[in-house]
Amino acid sequence: MVVKNVLIVDDESPFLLSLTDGLVAYAEDFQVVTALNGKEAVKILGTSEIDLVVTDLRMPKMDGFELLAHMSGQYPTIPVIVMTAYGTPEIEERLHNMGTFHYLEKPLDLNVLADKIFDALEAGSSPDRIHGISLAAFLQLLEMENKTCTLTVRSRGNEGHLYFVKGELMQADIGEVKGEEAALDIVAWDNVAMEIQYTCTVKKKSIGLPLAEILMEGFRIKDEKESLEKSKDKSVKKEDHIDGKIKEVVKVDIKKLKKAMEALKEDLGDGLVYADIFSTRDGQAIVAHNPNPVADALFTSITAALIDAFNTLAQTDKEKAQPPKIGRYFQIELEDQKVATVIPLGDYIWGTLVDTDKVQVGLLNNVVIPKAIRLFEEAHKE
């Protein structure tokens, strides 16, 4: 049996000594290595094979947040147990649900710590588990500890920044994209590397949603986008070849699409809440009016459901089931007198959200939509 190495990081020497003595009973399963701060821990991680890190958050020289940020980029597979004297059962439950690490409140119960260590080591050895600390859990730790900082997040060639003042998320940016739009994107990134600086130049708050809602909405949008991508992949595989011939991608005149959108805005006025023309192949928006993440997610979900329905029909009735041609559209009545209209246009979708308190449904269906469809037909290149 291979003995595991557990690194415990805390700035209190007597506390470390008591933990080391108390855990000696488990020497056949794991041995304890100690560090007084994050800098010492980084050196040990670089020279020794560590299977689990147990760390305090508040330490001099290099604290637990800086250590966790370092580990996110250099040692993302090492499981983590966070310990602090400032936790509550509610916070522990929330962090446990959002992250993939264990959280303990001081003073520690040695038996509970030992159980957590065994659980974390077992999870760390499973190839099916995500290890280390998630970005979502890290952000909630920053909030809980009332940190003021700038967090740089990198993932798959992307770089974004999250700005905190006393634990409150103030601003976010990814290049020119800022505010809630950037925050909703960043929080859902995976395989992240983090870097933390304890300064924040942002003074004005531009994010209205609480962090918990940003996290939930960000993951919801990500899930729906992934669902749509899977549906597109299935649809492309089924439709790329028709009667042995390769299906050609329909091209459109962007200027005419913009003209069509302007006509829609003029016809509906204040009744037009949202409109977006996007490609069903890559989800890329071509022309949009009043874009926002909630509406984007709504039409992503509707489109995914439609594509799934067409795929199901194609499997049961190959001769009759065809993607809807130009001239067909779908409507869904929503709450608050809103109507969502989805117009399939070959490789494109035109989605609109209309307030029927401001626009008559008869006008919408008998005049506006037929006109929109006609303008779309004109925008298709031969």
N, C-alpha and C positions, 0 to 999 in steps of 0.2 A: 504493500500500500504506500502510495506517494504522500508524503507529508506536505500540506499546503503552507504557504507563507502569508500571514495576515499583517499588514502594515497599519499601525494605529498612530494617528497624528493628533497631538494636543500639546498646548504650551505649558501645562502644569505637570512638572516632573513627578510629584507624589501621586498624582492621579494615574499617570502612566505606569508607575511602579506597582500600584495596587491592582491595576488591570492585568499586568503581566503575571503577578503572583497568583491572582485569582484564576487565570486561564491556563495555568501550568497543568491542571488536571486533564486538559485535552491535548497534551503534547503529542500523543500518538496520532492525532488527526491534523493538527496545525500548530505552527510555532509563531510566536508574536515578535514582530520587529517594530521598533518605535522611532518616532521623529517628533521634535519639539515645535516644528512649524512647516509651512509648505515648502520652503527652500530645501530643508533637510529631506523632506519626503520626495521631492523631485530627484535629488541625487540618488536616493535609495532605489527609486523606480528605474533609474537609468543604469544601475549596476547590479540589481538583483531581480530575480523572478518573483514577482508579487502576484498573488491570486485574488486578493481582496484588500480594499482600503477602507479603514474606519477613521473618519476625520471630524474634528470640531470645525466650526465655522469661524469663530473669532479668535485669531492668533496674530502675533506681531510678525514683521518681516514679510511674510507671504501667508495670507489667510486661506480659509477653506474654499472660498469662492474662486480665488486665483488658482488654487490647486486643482479644483474641479474643472475649471476652464482649460487649464494645461492638459489635464487628462483627456478631455473631450477630443483633443486633436492628436495627442501622442499615444494614449492608452485607452481607446474607446471601449475595449472589450472587458476591462477590469471592473467587476462589480463594486458598488460603493455603499457604505452605511454612513449616514450623516448623524452626528450627535450635537445637541445644543441645549443650553439651559433655558431657552426661551420658547419652547414649543407648547402646543396644546393638543389634546386628542383630535379635535376637529381639523387642525392643520395637518397632523400626521395622516389622518384618513384621506384628506384631499391630495396630499403629495404622493401618498402610496398609490392612489388611483391614477394619478397623472403620470407618474414616473416609473422607473424600473429599479428603484433602489429602496433601501430601508432607512427609516428615520427614527431616532431614539432621543428621548428627553432625559437630561441630567436631573438629579443623580441617577446613575444607571443601576439597574438590577442585573447582577452578574449572570444569573441564569437566563434572563431574557436576552442579554447580549450574546451569550453563547448560542442560544437558539437562532438568533438572527444571523450569526456568523455561519452556522451550518446551512441555513436556508440560502444565504447568498452564495456560498461556495457551491452548493448543489445547482443553483440556477446558473452560475458562471460556467459550469461544466456541460450544460445542455446546449447543443448546437441550434436548437429551435428557439432560444430565448435571446432577446435583445439585452445587451449588457451595458454597464456604465450608467450615467445619468442622462436623462432626456433633456432637451432644451426647455420643454414645458415645465418640468419639475424645477430646473435651475431658475427660471424666471419667477416662479412662485416663491422660491427661497429668497430671491432678491426683494420681492414684495414683503414677505414676512419679516425680513431683517431690516426693513426700511433703508435700503441701500440707495445712495446717490452714485451713479456710475454711467459710463457709456459701454455698452456691450457690442462688440463686433462679432458677427456670426457669418461663417463661411460654409458653403455647401455646394458641391458639384460645379465649381467655377463661379458661383454667385457670392456676392458679399452684401450684407445689410447691417444696419446699426439700430440698436434700441436704446433709448435714452430714459434713464430713471432718475427721479428726484425724490428722496425719502420714501423709496419703495413704490412710487407711482409712475406708471409708464406715461411719459410726456409726449414723445415723438418717436418716429421710426422713419427710416429711409432706405431705399435701394436705388442708388443713383439719383435720377430725377424724380422717381416715385416716392411720395412722402405720406405721412399720416397713417390713418387706419388701413388704407389699401396696402401699404408696405408692411405694416404690422401683421395683417392677416396672412400675408404671403410668408413672411419670415418664420412665424411661430410654427408653421406646418412643415418646415424643412426637416429632412432627416440626414443622418450621417454628417452632423455638424461639427465644426471646430470653433471654439469660442475664445475670445480674448477680452479681458475686462480691464477698464481703466477707471479709477475712482475720481473722475471729473465729469462734469456734464455742463456743456455750454448752452444747452437749451433752457430758456426761461419761460417760454409761453407754451402752455399745454394745447396740443392740437388733436389729441385722441380722446374722444368722449366716452368710449366704452370702457368698463372695468377690465382688468387683465383677464379675469376668469371668462368673461364673455368673448374677448378677443381670441382666447385659446379655443373655446368651443366652436366659435364661428369659423376660425381658420381651419380647423380639422374637418368641419362639415363641408366647407368649400373644397378642400383637398379631396375628400372622399368622393364627392359628386363629380369632380373633374376626372378622377381615376376611373369611376364607373362609366363616364361618357367615353373615355379613351378605349376602355375594353369593348364597349358597344360598337365604337367606330371600327376597331380592328376586326370584329366579327362581321360587320356590315361590309367592309372593304373586301374581305376574303370571299364573301358570297356574291358580291356584285361586280368585281373587277373583270370577270369573264362572262359574257353573255353570248350564247350561241357560238361558242368557240372563238369569238372575237374579243380583243382587248377593249374594255370600255374606256373612252376618252374622257379626260377631266374637262368639265365645262368651264370656260373662262368667262369673266364678266368685265364690263367697262366700269371702272371705279368711279369715274366722273358722273356717269349716268346713275350709279347707285347713290352717290351723294345727292344728286338732283332728286331722286326718288324719295330719299329721307327728308329733304327740305320740303317737298310737297306734302309728305305725311304730317310734318310738324305744322305746316300752314293749315292743313285741313282740320286737324284735331286740336290745335291750340293748347290751352292749359290742360286739356283732357288727356294729352299724351304724357304718361308718367315716365315711360322708358321704351327705348327701341334699340335693337342691335341686329346687324346683319353679320353673320359669322360663318366660317367654313366648317363643314361637318367632318372634314378630314383631320384638321389639327386644332379646331376650336378657336382659331385666330379671328378676332373681330376685324371686320372690313370697314364698316361705318357704324357709329353708335350715337345715340342721343341720351344724355343724362345717365351715363354708365355708373353703376354702383355694385358692390360685391353681392348684396342680397339678391338683386334682380338677376345678375349674372348667374348666381347659383340656382335660382328658380328655373331659368330657361335651360341651363345645363341639365337639370334633373328631368324636365319635361322632354327635352330632346333625347336623352338617354332612354327614357321610357318608350318613346315612339320608335326608336331604332330597335330596341328589344322586341317590340310588338311586331315590327316588320320582319325581323329575323325569325320569330316564331311562326308567322304566317308562311314565310318562305319554306320552312321545314315541313309544314303540313299540307301546303297546296302550292307546289312550285310553279304551276302554270298560271295561276291567278294572282298570286302575291307579288306585287311590285311596289317599289317606293313611290309615294305620291308624286304626280307630275305637277308642273306649274298650273295653277288654277284651283288646286285643292288647298284647304287650310283647316286648322283645328282650333277650337276655342275651349277655354276652361274658365268657369266662373269662380272667382276667389272671394275672400272676405272683403268687407269695406267697399262693396260695389266696384270691385276691380275685375277686369276681364283680360286674360292672357290669350293672345292669338299667336299661333305658330304657323308660318307659311313656308313649307318646304320648297326649295328652288334648286333641284338637282343636287349639286355638291354644296349648297348653301342653305342656311336657315335665316328667315327674318322673324324675329320675335318682337312683339309689342305688348306693352302693359298699359291699359286704358282705364281711366276713371269714368264710369258710366253715369256718375252724378253730373258730369260736365259734358258728356258726349252721348247722344242717343244711340242705342244699340242698332236701330234701323239704319241710321246714317252710316254707322261704322261698317255694317255688313253689306249694305246695298250700294254704297257709294265709295267710301274710303278704301276698303280692302280691294274691291275690283280694280280701282284705279292704281293701287299699289302693285297689284299683280301685273297689270299691263305695263307699268313702268319697269318692273323687274324683267319682264320678257324682252323689253327693248334694250335692257342693260346686258343681256346675254350676247356674247360675241359668237358669230358664226364660225 
